[in-house]
Amino acid sequence: MPEIKGTVTEELVKQALYSEEVNRVLKAQVRKDFEAQIDAYVDEVLARMVG
């Protein structure tokens, strides 16, 4: 395993957070969370309409 040298700077953290892979994973999680919220809301509305 290679030895890690140096300091993690704020700029390196920003670069990592803005990477395409991180962005893809974050978008997927946001979509998943929104879908769950929408499903719960739709279920609630349908339950009110039916009964």
PyMOL Python script that loads the backbone (N, CA, C, O; Angstrom):
from pymol import cmd

cmd.read_pdbstr("""\
ATOM      1  N   MET A   1       0.856  -1.166   0.000  1.00  0.00           N
ATOM      2  CA  MET A   1       0.000   0.000   0.000  1.00  0.00           C
ATOM      3  C   MET A   1       0.906   1.234   0.000  1.00  0.00           C
ATOM      4  O   MET A   1       1.848   1.306   0.789  1.00  0.00           O
ATOM      5  N   PRO A   2       0.632   2.193  -0.867  1.00  0.00           N
ATOM      6  CA  PRO A   2       1.486   3.383  -0.917  1.00  0.00           C
ATOM      7  C   PRO A   2       1.298   4.253   0.321  1.00  0.00           C
ATOM      8  O   PRO A   2       0.212   4.335   0.896  1.00  0.00           O
ATOM      9  N   GLU A   3       2.372   4.885   0.700  1.00  0.00           N
ATOM     10  CA  GLU A   3       2.318   5.789   1.848  1.00  0.00           C
ATOM     11  C   GLU A   3       1.721   7.121   1.412  1.00  0.00           C
ATOM     12  O   GLU A   3       2.073   7.655   0.360  1.00  0.00           O
ATOM     13  N   ILE A   4       0.831   7.645   2.216  1.00  0.00           N
ATOM     14  CA  ILE A   4       0.204   8.928   1.909  1.00  0.00           C
ATOM     15  C   ILE A   4       0.996  10.018   2.617  1.00  0.00           C
ATOM     16  O   ILE A   4       1.203   9.976   3.830  1.00  0.00           O
ATOM     17  N   LYS A   5       1.430  10.992   1.831  1.00  0.00           N
ATOM     18  CA  LYS A   5       2.206  12.091   2.399  1.00  0.00           C
ATOM     19  C   LYS A   5       1.484  13.395   2.124  1.00  0.00           C
ATOM     20  O   LYS A   5       0.765  13.518   1.132  1.00  0.00           O
ATOM     21  N   GLY A   6       1.673  14.357   2.992  1.00  0.00           N
ATOM     22  CA  GLY A   6       1.080  15.666   2.779  1.00  0.00           C
ATOM     23  C   GLY A   6      -0.143  15.879   3.635  1.00  0.00           C
ATOM     24  O   GLY A   6      -0.522  15.052   4.464  1.00  0.00           O
ATOM     25  N   THR A   7      -0.735  17.017   3.398  1.00  0.00           N
ATOM     26  CA  THR A   7      -1.895  17.435   4.170  1.00  0.00           C
ATOM     27  C   THR A   7      -3.104  17.524   3.257  1.00  0.00           C
ATOM     28  O   THR A   7      -3.006  17.956   2.109  1.00  0.00           O
ATOM     29  N   VAL A   8      -4.226  17.113   3.779  1.00  0.00           N
ATOM     30  CA  VAL A   8      -5.471  17.260   3.030  1.00  0.00           C
ATOM     31  C   VAL A   8      -5.910  18.709   3.185  1.00  0.00           C
ATOM     32  O   VAL A   8      -6.205  19.178   4.284  1.00  0.00           O
ATOM     33  N   THR A   9      -5.944  19.392   2.066  1.00  0.00           N
ATOM     34  CA  THR A   9      -6.318  20.802   2.103  1.00  0.00           C
ATOM     35  C   THR A   9      -7.790  20.970   1.765  1.00  0.00           C
ATOM     36  O   THR A   9      -8.439  20.059   1.251  1.00  0.00           O
ATOM     37  N   GLU A  10      -8.294  22.145   2.062  1.00  0.00           N
ATOM     38  CA  GLU A  10      -9.683  22.452   1.724  1.00  0.00           C
ATOM     39  C   GLU A  10      -9.910  22.297   0.223  1.00  0.00           C
ATOM     40  O   GLU A  10     -10.961  21.814  -0.200  1.00  0.00           O
ATOM     41  N   GLU A  11      -8.940  22.700  -0.574  1.00  0.00           N
ATOM     42  CA  GLU A  11      -9.066  22.607  -2.029  1.00  0.00           C
ATOM     43  C   GLU A  11      -9.168  21.147  -2.484  1.00  0.00           C
ATOM     44  O   GLU A  11      -9.952  20.834  -3.380  1.00  0.00           O
ATOM     45  N   LEU A  12      -8.387  20.260  -1.877  1.00  0.00           N
ATOM     46  CA  LEU A  12      -8.464  18.841  -2.231  1.00  0.00           C
ATOM     47  C   LEU A  12      -9.826  18.254  -1.866  1.00  0.00           C
ATOM     48  O   LEU A  12     -10.383  17.447  -2.611  1.00  0.00           O
ATOM     49  N   VAL A  13     -10.350  18.660  -0.729  1.00  0.00           N
ATOM     50  CA  VAL A  13     -11.679  18.186  -0.319  1.00  0.00           C
ATOM     51  C   VAL A  13     -12.727  18.671  -1.308  1.00  0.00           C
ATOM     52  O   VAL A  13     -13.610  17.907  -1.698  1.00  0.00           O
ATOM     53  N   LYS A  14     -12.641  19.935  -1.718  1.00  0.00           N
ATOM     54  CA  LYS A  14     -13.590  20.471  -2.695  1.00  0.00           C
ATOM     55  C   LYS A  14     -13.505  19.711  -4.009  1.00  0.00           C
ATOM     56  O   LYS A  14     -14.530  19.393  -4.612  1.00  0.00           O
ATOM     57  N   GLN A  15     -12.295  19.418  -4.453  1.00  0.00           N
ATOM     58  CA  GLN A  15     -12.125  18.675  -5.704  1.00  0.00           C
ATOM     59  C   GLN A  15     -12.759  17.300  -5.601  1.00  0.00           C
ATOM     60  O   GLN A  15     -13.398  16.835  -6.545  1.00  0.00           O
ATOM     61  N   ALA A  16     -12.587  16.647  -4.462  1.00  0.00           N
ATOM     62  CA  ALA A  16     -13.172  15.321  -4.275  1.00  0.00           C
ATOM     63  C   ALA A  16     -14.690  15.388  -4.267  1.00  0.00           C
ATOM     64  O   ALA A  16     -15.353  14.540  -4.863  1.00  0.00           O
ATOM     65  N   LEU A  17     -15.247  16.394  -3.594  1.00  0.00           N
ATOM     66  CA  LEU A  17     -16.701  16.516  -3.517  1.00  0.00           C
ATOM     67  C   LEU A  17     -17.325  16.848  -4.860  1.00  0.00           C
ATOM     68  O   LEU A  17     -18.465  16.468  -5.124  1.00  0.00           O
ATOM     69  N   TYR A  18     -16.597  17.547  -5.706  1.00  0.00           N
ATOM     70  CA  TYR A  18     -17.137  17.935  -6.998  1.00  0.00           C
ATOM     71  C   TYR A  18     -16.798  16.932  -8.095  1.00  0.00           C
ATOM     72  O   TYR A  18     -17.062  17.190  -9.270  1.00  0.00           O
ATOM     73  N   SER A  19     -16.223  15.803  -7.732  1.00  0.00           N
ATOM     74  CA  SER A  19     -15.883  14.809  -8.737  1.00  0.00           C
ATOM     75  C   SER A  19     -17.164  14.223  -9.334  1.00  0.00           C
ATOM     76  O   SER A  19     -18.220  14.219  -8.700  1.00  0.00           O
ATOM     77  N   GLU A  20     -17.048  13.743 -10.533  1.00  0.00           N
ATOM     78  CA  GLU A  20     -18.209  13.195 -11.241  1.00  0.00           C
ATOM     79  C   GLU A  20     -18.798  12.000 -10.507  1.00  0.00           C
ATOM     80  O   GLU A  20     -20.019  11.853 -10.443  1.00  0.00           O
ATOM     81  N   GLU A  21     -17.947  11.148  -9.954  1.00  0.00           N
ATOM     82  CA  GLU A  21     -18.424   9.956  -9.258  1.00  0.00           C
ATOM     83  C   GLU A  21     -19.206  10.328  -7.998  1.00  0.00           C
ATOM     84  O   GLU A  21     -20.278   9.778  -7.745  1.00  0.00           O
ATOM     85  N   VAL A  22     -18.679  11.245  -7.221  1.00  0.00           N
ATOM     86  CA  VAL A  22     -19.377  11.682  -6.006  1.00  0.00           C
ATOM     87  C   VAL A  22     -20.693  12.343  -6.380  1.00  0.00           C
ATOM     88  O   VAL A  22     -21.716  12.107  -5.738  1.00  0.00           O
ATOM     89  N   ASN A  23     -20.667  13.163  -7.409  1.00  0.00           N
ATOM     90  CA  ASN A  23     -21.868  13.851  -7.868  1.00  0.00           C
ATOM     91  C   ASN A  23     -22.937  12.840  -8.290  1.00  0.00           C
ATOM     92  O   ASN A  23     -24.114  13.013  -7.971  1.00  0.00           O
ATOM     93  N   ARG A  24     -22.538  11.796  -8.997  1.00  0.00           N
ATOM     94  CA  ARG A  24     -23.473  10.764  -9.444  1.00  0.00           C
ATOM     95  C   ARG A  24     -24.116  10.062  -8.246  1.00  0.00           C
ATOM     96  O   ARG A  24     -25.328   9.843  -8.224  1.00  0.00           O
ATOM     97  N   VAL A  25     -23.306   9.716  -7.263  1.00  0.00           N
ATOM     98  CA  VAL A  25     -23.816   9.024  -6.074  1.00  0.00           C
ATOM     99  C   VAL A  25     -24.764   9.928  -5.285  1.00  0.00           C
ATOM    100  O   VAL A  25     -25.812   9.478  -4.823  1.00  0.00           O
ATOM    101  N   LEU A  26     -24.397  11.192  -5.133  1.00  0.00           N
ATOM    102  CA  LEU A  26     -25.265  12.130  -4.411  1.00  0.00           C
ATOM    103  C   LEU A  26     -26.597  12.316  -5.125  1.00  0.00           C
ATOM    104  O   LEU A  26     -27.645  12.342  -4.481  1.00  0.00           O
ATOM    105  N   LYS A  27     -26.567  12.446  -6.448  1.00  0.00           N
ATOM    106  CA  LYS A  27     -27.811  12.590  -7.211  1.00  0.00           C
ATOM    107  C   LYS A  27     -28.694  11.365  -7.039  1.00  0.00           C
ATOM    108  O   LYS A  27     -29.909  11.486  -6.883  1.00  0.00           O
ATOM    109  N   ALA A  28     -28.086  10.191  -7.067  1.00  0.00           N
ATOM    110  CA  ALA A  28     -28.859   8.961  -6.901  1.00  0.00           C
ATOM    111  C   ALA A  28     -29.522   8.925  -5.528  1.00  0.00           C
ATOM    112  O   ALA A  28     -30.678   8.520  -5.408  1.00  0.00           O
ATOM    113  N   GLN A  29     -28.803   9.342  -4.502  1.00  0.00           N
ATOM    114  CA  GLN A  29     -29.371   9.344  -3.152  1.00  0.00           C
ATOM    115  C   GLN A  29     -30.491  10.363  -3.029  1.00  0.00           C
ATOM    116  O   GLN A  29     -31.516  10.084  -2.407  1.00  0.00           O
ATOM    117  N   VAL A  30     -30.308  11.540  -3.613  1.00  0.00           N
ATOM    118  CA  VAL A  30     -31.355  12.569  -3.581  1.00  0.00           C
ATOM    119  C   VAL A  30     -32.602  12.062  -4.294  1.00  0.00           C
ATOM    120  O   VAL A  30     -33.715  12.240  -3.799  1.00  0.00           O
ATOM    121  N   ARG A  31     -32.424  11.433  -5.450  1.00  0.00           N
ATOM    122  CA  ARG A  31     -33.576  10.872  -6.175  1.00  0.00           C
ATOM    123  C   ARG A  31     -34.299   9.836  -5.326  1.00  0.00           C
ATOM    124  O   ARG A  31     -35.527   9.829  -5.247  1.00  0.00           O
ATOM    125  N   LYS A  32     -33.524   8.963  -4.693  1.00  0.00           N
ATOM    126  CA  LYS A  32     -34.108   7.916  -3.850  1.00  0.00           C
ATOM    127  C   LYS A  32     -34.918   8.536  -2.709  1.00  0.00           C
ATOM    128  O   LYS A  32     -36.030   8.098  -2.416  1.00  0.00           O
ATOM    129  N   ASP A  33     -34.345   9.564  -2.069  1.00  0.00           N
ATOM    130  CA  ASP A  33     -35.045  10.231  -0.965  1.00  0.00           C
ATOM    131  C   ASP A  33     -36.324  10.910  -1.448  1.00  0.00           C
ATOM    132  O   ASP A  33     -37.367  10.795  -0.804  1.00  0.00           O
ATOM    133  N   PHE A  34     -36.252  11.613  -2.570  1.00  0.00           N
ATOM    134  CA  PHE A  34     -37.441  12.280  -3.111  1.00  0.00           C
ATOM    135  C   PHE A  34     -38.510  11.264  -3.513  1.00  0.00           C
ATOM    136  O   PHE A  34     -39.696  11.484  -3.266  1.00  0.00           O
ATOM    137  N   GLU A  35     -38.102  10.164  -4.125  1.00  0.00           N
ATOM    138  CA  GLU A  35     -39.072   9.135  -4.508  1.00  0.00           C
ATOM    139  C   GLU A  35     -39.792   8.597  -3.284  1.00  0.00           C
ATOM    140  O   GLU A  35     -41.005   8.391  -3.320  1.00  0.00           O
ATOM    141  N   ALA A  36     -39.066   8.369  -2.209  1.00  0.00           N
ATOM    142  CA  ALA A  36     -39.685   7.866  -0.980  1.00  0.00           C
ATOM    143  C   ALA A  36     -40.672   8.886  -0.419  1.00  0.00           C
ATOM    144  O   ALA A  36     -41.760   8.519   0.025  1.00  0.00           O
ATOM    145  N   GLN A  37     -40.299  10.157  -0.438  1.00  0.00           N
ATOM    146  CA  GLN A  37     -41.201  11.202   0.051  1.00  0.00           C
ATOM    147  C   GLN A  37     -42.437  11.314  -0.829  1.00  0.00           C
ATOM    148  O   GLN A  37     -43.549  11.461  -0.321  1.00  0.00           O
ATOM    149  N   ILE A  38     -42.254  11.245  -2.132  1.00  0.00           N
ATOM    150  CA  ILE A  38     -43.385  11.338  -3.062  1.00  0.00           C
ATOM    151  C   ILE A  38     -44.311  10.148  -2.878  1.00  0.00           C
ATOM    152  O   ILE A  38     -45.530  10.311  -2.844  1.00  0.00           O
ATOM    153  N   ASP A  39     -43.744   8.949  -2.760  1.00  0.00           N
ATOM    154  CA  ASP A  39     -44.564   7.756  -2.554  1.00  0.00           C
ATOM    155  C   ASP A  39     -45.399   7.877  -1.282  1.00  0.00           C
ATOM    156  O   ASP A  39     -46.585   7.548  -1.280  1.00  0.00           O
ATOM    157  N   ALA A  40     -44.783   8.347  -0.210  1.00  0.00           N
ATOM    158  CA  ALA A  40     -45.510   8.497   1.052  1.00  0.00           C
ATOM    159  C   ALA A  40     -46.625   9.524   0.908  1.00  0.00           C
ATOM    160  O   ALA A  40     -47.725   9.320   1.422  1.00  0.00           O
ATOM    161  N   TYR A  41     -46.354  10.617   0.220  1.00  0.00           N
ATOM    162  CA  TYR A  41     -47.366  11.659   0.020  1.00  0.00           C
ATOM    163  C   TYR A  41     -48.522  11.134  -0.825  1.00  0.00           C
ATOM    164  O   TYR A  41     -49.686  11.370  -0.502  1.00  0.00           O
ATOM    165  N   VAL A  42     -48.206  10.428  -1.899  1.00  0.00           N
ATOM    166  CA  VAL A  42     -49.253   9.877  -2.769  1.00  0.00           C
ATOM    167  C   VAL A  42     -50.104   8.878  -1.993  1.00  0.00           C
ATOM    168  O   VAL A  42     -51.329   8.885  -2.112  1.00  0.00           O
ATOM    169  N   ASP A  43     -49.469   8.022  -1.202  1.00  0.00           N
ATOM    170  CA  ASP A  43     -50.223   7.072  -0.382  1.00  0.00           C
ATOM    171  C   ASP A  43     -51.158   7.799   0.580  1.00  0.00           C
ATOM    172  O   ASP A  43     -52.303   7.391   0.770  1.00  0.00           O
ATOM    173  N   GLU A  44     -50.664   8.873   1.183  1.00  0.00           N
ATOM    174  CA  GLU A  44     -51.483   9.651   2.113  1.00  0.00           C
ATOM    175  C   GLU A  44     -52.676  10.289   1.405  1.00  0.00           C
ATOM    176  O   GLU A  44     -53.793  10.250   1.922  1.00  0.00           O
ATOM    177  N   VAL A  45     -52.457  10.866   0.245  1.00  0.00           N
ATOM    178  CA  VAL A  45     -53.537  11.506  -0.511  1.00  0.00           C
ATOM    179  C   VAL A  45     -54.562  10.472  -0.950  1.00  0.00           C
ATOM    180  O   VAL A  45     -55.766  10.705  -0.838  1.00  0.00           O
ATOM    181  N   LEU A  46     -54.100   9.343  -1.444  1.00  0.00           N
ATOM    182  CA  LEU A  46     -55.027   8.294  -1.876  1.00  0.00           C
ATOM    183  C   LEU A  46     -55.845   7.766  -0.703  1.00  0.00           C
ATOM    184  O   LEU A  46     -57.036   7.491  -0.849  1.00  0.00           O
ATOM    185  N   ALA A  47     -55.218   7.623   0.450  1.00  0.00           N
ATOM    186  CA  ALA A  47     -55.941   7.146   1.629  1.00  0.00           C
ATOM    187  C   ALA A  47     -57.035   8.134   2.025  1.00  0.00           C
ATOM    188  O   ALA A  47     -58.127   7.725   2.419  1.00  0.00           O
ATOM    189  N   ARG A  48     -56.751   9.417   1.923  1.00  0.00           N
ATOM    190  CA  ARG A  48     -57.771  10.432   2.231  1.00  0.00           C
ATOM    191  C   ARG A  48     -58.916  10.374   1.228  1.00  0.00           C
ATOM    192  O   ARG A  48     -60.081  10.505   1.602  1.00  0.00           O
ATOM    193  N   MET A  49     -58.588  10.180  -0.035  1.00  0.00           N
ATOM    194  CA  MET A  49     -59.618  10.157  -1.075  1.00  0.00           C
ATOM    195  C   MET A  49     -60.523   8.942  -0.933  1.00  0.00           C
ATOM    196  O   MET A  49     -61.732   9.030  -1.144  1.00  0.00           O
ATOM    197  N   VAL A  50     -59.934   7.817  -0.578  1.00  0.00           N
ATOM    198  CA  VAL A  50     -60.695   6.575  -0.491  1.00  0.00           C
ATOM    199  C   VAL A  50     -61.489   6.511   0.810  1.00  0.00           C
ATOM    200  O   VAL A  50     -62.621   6.028   0.829  1.00  0.00           O
ATOM    201  N   GLY A  51     -60.917   6.980   1.850  1.00  0.00           N
ATOM    202  CA  GLY A  51     -61.662   6.736   3.024  1.00  0.00           C
ATOM    203  C   GLY A  51     -61.542   7.590   4.173  1.00  0.00           C
ATOM    204  O   GLY A  51     -62.202   7.357   5.186  1.00  0.00           O
TER     205      GLY A  51
END
""", "prot")
cmd.dss("prot")
cmd.show_as("cartoon", "prot")
cmd.util.cbc("prot")
cmd.orient("prot")
